[in-house]
Amino acid sequence: MSNFSLEQLLQMDPYEALLIAYNEEHGTQFNPRYVVLDAIVGSDGPQLTVRLKARADLPNKDDQRFSGTCTITVNRLNLADFFVDPFVIPYDTNITSLDVGNTINARTGIVFDENDFIRTIVTPEADMVEASPSSLRWYGQLIVAQA
């Protein structure tokens, strides 16, 4: 049984939520205090492969020791599943994809990292925001509607 709901995970830092979800699914004990994201190895739609590296400056407890690096694959969430309808934002001038993420966070509590979206300018004519291939949590796209 999961200790965290999806709603709770969405309100956390994406890297911390990634490790928690992976730990719960695979019975591992990766701790974001002791393990850092070394690299994004690959991303293809819902799947993301990352390389984790043990922090050398903070030793792990001996019973949960992790050293070196390892590669894990996680499943990301489709933006279109969460934002079926266009996300309505009132704006008079052009806004950025980062503004969209900040607005969604303010309204819903879902945490977006600055690297979750491909950096674009949103206009009434160009109203799509696309997840970055390096997003730890998302893939796909959502449509923004001007209020």
N, C-alpha and C positions, 0 to 999 in steps of 0.2 A: 504494500500500500504506500502510496506517495505521501511524503511529508509536506509537500508544497503543492498548492493548486496552480493551474495555469495562470490564473489571475494574479496570484502572489508572485510567480516567476516573472510575469510581464512588468511588474512594478520594481524589479531589481535591475541592477547593472547587467547588461547583456552577457558579459564574460562570467560573472558570478552565477547567473541563472543557467548558463550553458553547462558549467561544471556541476551544479546541483542536479540538473536534469540528467546529465550523463551518469553521475554517481548513483542516482536512484534507479536508473534503468539497468546499470551494469554492476552494481554492488561495489563500486570503487570508492575511494575516499580522497579524491583530489581536492585540495584546499586552496582557494585563490590567494591565501596568504603565503603559501609555500610553492605554488606552481604558477608560472607566468605563461602567457601566450607567446610562443617563440615565432611562429609563422602560420600564415594561412597557406596550406599546401594545395588546396583545390576546392572549387565550388562548382556545383552543377545542379541548378534548380534547388530542390529541397535539401540536398545533401551538401554538407560543408566538412572538409577535412582540415584539422588544425594540428600543429605540432606544439606540444607542451614541454616546458623545460623547468626543472627544479631550480628554485632560487638558491644561489650559493651563499648569499648573505644572511639567510635565516634558516638555520637547520631544522629539519622536521623532527618530530618526536620519533624515537627509535622504533616504536611499534608500528608506526605508519610511515616509515621511511620511503621516500621516492627520490631517486637521483637520476641524473641524465635527462634524456628526452623520450617522449613517446608520441605517437600519432593516434588521434581519435577521430571518428566520424560521427557527426550529429545530424539530426534532421531539423531543418528550419521551418518556420511558419510562413504560409502564403498570405501576403498582405490582402489579397482579394477575398480571402475567407473571413477576414476581420472587418474589412471595409467593402461590403458588397455594394452599398450605395455610395455615390460620390460624397467625400468628406467636405462639408460646407464650411468655408472660412470667409468672413467678411474682409475684403481688402480693396483699397483704392488704387494702389500702385502694384507693381510686380512684387512677388514674394519669392523666397528661396525654398528649396526643399527642406533646409534646416528649419525655417520658420514653420513649415507644415509639421515637422516632427515635434517642435516645441509646442505648437498649438494642440496637437493630439495629446501630448503629455499633460498639458494643463487641464484639458477637458476630461481625459479618461484615466490618467495615472499611468498609462503605458509609457515606459521609459524607452526613448529612442536615443541611440548614440549618434554622434555627429557623422559617423561612417556608415550608418544604416542606409542612407539614400545616396544615389548618384547625385552629385551637386548640379542642380538645374535651377533655372528661373521659371516660376509658375506664372502663367498668364491665363486669361480666359480662353485663349486659342491653344495654348500648350499647357494642358491641365493635368498631365499625367506625371506622377512621381514614381520612380523605379528604385527598387532595392538595389543596393550596391552588391556586387559579387563578394565583397569582403564583409558583408553584414553577418554578424554572429547569430542573429535571430531571425532575419527575414529574407524572403525571396519574393519575386513577383512585383506587382505594381498596384497603385491605387490612384483613383481619379479625385481631383480636387475641384470643387464647384465654388464659384464666387457668389457670396450672399448678396 
